[in-house]
């Protein structure tokens, strides 16, 4: 029967590396949200996390009224 440490040690190292990567990505996400006015405003809504605000902003097709249509944008109403 293999030693328990042989099995658990690599798993703990992998978990540690995943947590480090997650923390770095989370800090980057928070920095992006902090620098974006729309994201900051969305996070003031209860239940809207920075992840949700960024996902919504990134996929939103909203165009301000001041935007002018481009010739390449055929879907402009």
Secondary structure, DSSP 8 states (H G I E B T S, - for coil): ---HHHHHHHHHHHHHHHHHHHHHHHHHHHHHHHH-HHHHHHTTSTT--HHHHHHHHHH-----TT----TT-TT--
